[in-house]
Amino acid sequence: MKNISFDEAIERVTDALKEEGFGILTEIDVKETLKKKLDEDFRPYRILGACNPPFAHKALLAEDKIGAMLPCNVIVQQSDDGIEVAAVDPVASMQAVDNKDLAEIAKEIQSKLRSVIESL
């Protein structure tokens, strides 16, 4: 994304996630954290912990320990070319769990996250 502020990018990403049924459970301001904890300057960088409650519920029913991999992280960072947005690939991250029901859920979540990124 070009020609928008970092805060506007966060707002657009949050709205796009909402359109796909995701809410933001957590938000980590990496720049602020690194400054506070290490006195290091860093580019604007946020990690949004996105959750789609119906899919989270399905995933938890299919695999009770999957909560260790929730929520789905989406990053928004300032780059030389503008604002970059990226999301975890739930299919790749859940491959370690041998559960075909979970794999199907991961594919659906992957599709929703891909739609979010493409809408930006």
C-alpha positions as CSV (number, residue, x, y, z in Angstrom):
1,M,0.0,0.0,0.0
2,K,1.4,3.4,-1.0
3,N,0.5,7.0,-0.2
4,I,-1.3,6.3,3.1
5,S,-0.2,6.7,6.7
6,F,0.7,3.8,8.9
7,D,-2.3,4.4,11.1
8,E,-4.6,4.5,8.1
9,A,-3.1,1.2,6.9
10,I,-3.9,-0.4,10.3
11,E,-7.4,0.9,10.0
12,R,-7.8,-0.5,6.5
13,V,-6.4,-3.9,7.5
14,T,-8.7,-4.0,10.5
15,D,-11.7,-3.2,8.4
16,A,-10.7,-5.8,5.7
17,L,-10.4,-8.4,8.4
18,K,-13.7,-7.5,9.8
19,E,-15.3,-7.9,6.4
20,E,-14.1,-11.6,6.5
21,G,-15.4,-12.2,10.0
22,F,-12.2,-11.5,12.0
23,G,-11.7,-9.4,15.0
24,I,-8.5,-8.2,16.5
25,L,-7.8,-9.9,19.9
26,T,-4.3,-8.6,20.4
27,E,-2.1,-5.8,19.0
28,I,1.6,-5.7,19.5
29,D,3.4,-2.4,18.6
30,V,6.8,-3.8,17.9
31,K,8.4,-0.3,17.4
32,E,7.1,0.8,20.8
33,T,8.1,-2.4,22.6
34,L,11.6,-2.4,21.2
35,K,12.0,1.3,22.2
36,K,10.7,0.7,25.7
37,K,12.5,-2.6,26.4
38,L,15.8,-2.2,24.5
39,D,15.9,1.6,23.7
40,E,16.2,0.6,20.1
41,D,14.6,2.5,17.2
42,F,12.6,0.4,14.7
43,R,10.3,1.1,11.8
44,P,6.6,1.1,12.4
45,Y,5.6,-2.6,12.8
46,R,2.5,-4.1,14.3
47,I,1.4,-7.6,14.9
48,L,-2.4,-8.0,14.8
49,G,-3.8,-11.1,16.4
50,A,-6.9,-11.8,14.3
51,C,-9.6,-14.2,15.3
52,N,-12.6,-15.5,13.4
53,P,-14.7,-16.9,16.3
54,P,-16.7,-19.5,14.3
55,F,-13.6,-20.9,12.7
56,A,-11.6,-20.8,16.0
57,H,-14.4,-22.8,17.6
58,K,-14.4,-25.4,14.8
59,A,-10.6,-25.7,15.0
60,L,-10.8,-26.1,18.8
61,L,-13.4,-28.8,18.5
62,A,-11.3,-30.6,15.8
63,E,-8.0,-30.3,17.8
64,D,-8.1,-29.3,21.5
65,K,-4.5,-28.1,21.6
66,I,-4.7,-25.9,18.5
67,G,-5.1,-22.9,20.8
68,A,-1.3,-22.8,20.9
69,M,-1.5,-21.6,17.2
70,L,-4.3,-19.1,17.6
71,P,-4.9,-16.3,16.8
72,C,-3.9,-15.8,13.2
73,N,-1.1,-13.2,13.1
74,V,-1.2,-10.4,10.5
75,I,1.7,-8.0,10.3
76,V,1.6,-4.4,9.1
77,Q,5.0,-2.8,8.6
78,Q,6.5,0.3,7.1
79,S,8.9,-0.6,4.2
80,D,10.9,1.5,1.7
81,D,8.1,0.9,-0.8
82,G,5.2,1.9,1.5
83,I,3.2,-0.3,3.8
84,E,3.5,-4.0,3.7
85,V,0.8,-6.4,5.0
86,A,1.4,-10.1,5.5
87,A,-0.5,-12.9,7.3
88,V,0.4,-16.3,8.7
89,D,-0.4,-19.2,6.3
90,P,-2.7,-21.4,8.5
91,V,-2.3,-24.4,6.1
92,A,1.5,-24.3,6.5
93,S,1.4,-23.7,10.2
94,M,-1.0,-26.5,10.9
95,Q,0.6,-29.1,8.7
96,A,2.4,-30.5,11.8
97,V,-0.9,-31.6,13.2
98,D,-2.1,-34.7,11.5
99,N,-5.9,-34.0,11.5
100,K,-7.8,-33.9,8.2
101,D,-10.7,-31.9,9.8
102,L,-8.3,-29.3,10.9
103,A,-6.6,-29.2,7.5
104,E,-10.0,-28.3,5.9
105,I,-10.6,-25.6,8.4
106,A,-7.1,-24.2,7.8
107,K,-7.8,-24.0,4.0
108,E,-11.0,-22.0,4.7
109,I,-9.1,-19.6,7.0
110,Q,-6.3,-19.3,4.4
111,S,-8.8,-18.4,1.8
112,K,-10.3,-15.6,4.0
113,L,-6.9,-14.2,4.9
114,R,-5.9,-14.3,1.2
115,S,-9.1,-12.3,0.4
116,V,-8.1,-9.7,3.1
117,I,-4.6,-9.2,1.6
118,E,-5.9,-9.1,-2.0
119,S,-8.6,-6.5,-1.0
120,L,-5.9,-4.0,0.1
